[in-house]
Amino acid sequence: MAPQKGHYQAVRLYGSGYTVQQVQEITGCSVRSLLEWCAVYRAQGIAGLADKRLGGNRAKLSAEEIGKVRDTLHHYTPEQKYGAGNSVGGQFWTIADVRRLVKDEFEVVFDSSVSYWALLDKCDLSYQKTQRVYKNRSAEKTVRPF
């Protein structure tokens, strides 16, 4: 496995005499991460900086399956797909509706809701949390005088 570029770059810069602050500015890493990567590099060499992630949720749907999800999300509402009253969102896709779609169509269940947000992003949609009142609005602005 190849080392992660950011980890390797940060360790290389620090080992070349750059200050911690300079390494942070260049790579965007935290001091703690930099020191951990340096310790791993000293103990295990470049192999210690290898990406050890297994792929997780990203590997559960192929590009073709993601394309099918995208088509469904863009061409149907949850009500059209599952019938009136059988979806959480009705006119708009919710995480629960997308979870149901992926499970029904591909027999896949992601471990985290974040994976469904990422799937929506890949389908050119965004996750919106609906609320009746925006948190940043004062009570005076939410009451209409008419």
N, C-alpha and C positions, 0 to 999 in steps of 0.2 A: 504494500500500500504506500502511496505517495504521501508526504506530509501535507497538512493543510497549509495553503499558501500564506494566509494571514499569520498563523502561528510561527511558521518558519521565518517569515519576513521580520516579525517582531523580535524573535530571538537573535536573528542574524544582526539586525541593527543594534540591539543592546550589546551584543558581543563585540561589535565593531567600534564601540566607544560612544554611541549616542546616549544621551541622558534618558532617563525614564520619561520625562516630560516630552522630549522630542519624539520618542517612540510612540507615545500616546497620540501626539498630534498627527503623525504620519499614518499610523495604522488604526487608530480609534479604539484600541484595546484599553482595558482597565489595568491599573497597577497590579492588582491581585492576579489577574489572568497572566500578565507578562511574567511575574515572578513564578507562578505555577509552571508555565511553559518552559522557563529557564531551568527550573529544578528537574523537570521531566527530561529535558534535553541533556543535562549533565549526568543524570542517572541512566538513561536508556539510549541516548544518541538520537539521531534523526528519526529512527523508527518509532520512538516514543511520541513524536508529533503527528503520527499517521491518524487519519480520520477513522475512528472506530465505530461510527454509527452504522447501523444495519439497514437503514432504508425506511423502516417503519411504515407509516401510513402512505408515504409517497409511492411505494411499490405496489399498493393494493389495486389500483386502477391503471389500466394501460391508456396510452394516448387516445386510442380509438374509443375506449369506454368513456373517457372524459369528454370526447367530442359528442357522444350520444347524450350524455348528461347535459352538456351545453345546449344541444338542440332542444331537448325536452324543456329545460328551464326557460328558453327564449320563445318557444312556440306554444306553451301551455301554462295555464295557471294551476295551482294545486287543486282547485275546485274542478277544473276541466279534466285533470288527470285522475282524481280520486272520487269525484262526485261531491255535490253540495253537502256540507256538514261532516264530511269525512277527512277534512284536512285542518291543520292548525291555522294556517295563514289565510285560507280562502283565496283572495285575489293575488296575494304576494307570497313568495316562497320563504318559509322560515327554515331554521336549522332542523327542526323536527321533521318538516316535510322533505327536505333534501336527504336527511338520514333515512327516511322511509323509502324514497325513490332509489337511493343507492343500494339499500338492502334488498328491495323487491326486484330490481332489475339485474343486479350483479352479485347478490349474496355477499356483500362486503359491508362490514361495520368498522368504522374508524374508532380508535381508542379515545380520541379527544375531539371536543367541539371545534377546536382550533383547526383541525384538519378539514372540517366542513367549510369553515371560513376561507381556507386556502383554496378549496375546490370551487367555491363561489367566485373567488378572484380569478382562477384559471378559466372560468366560464364568462368572464367579463361582467360580473355582477359584484355588488358589494353587500356586506352584512350591515343591516340597519336595525338598531334596537328601538322599537317604537315606545313612545311615552306620550301621555296626554299633555304634560307640561314639561317644557325644557328646563333643565336644572339651572341654567344660567339666566333665566328670566325671573324678574321680580314678580311678586303677586299682583302688583298694580298693573303691569303690562299684560297679564294674562286675562284680566277681567275687561270685557268690552262694554262700553257704556250704552249700547243700543240693544 
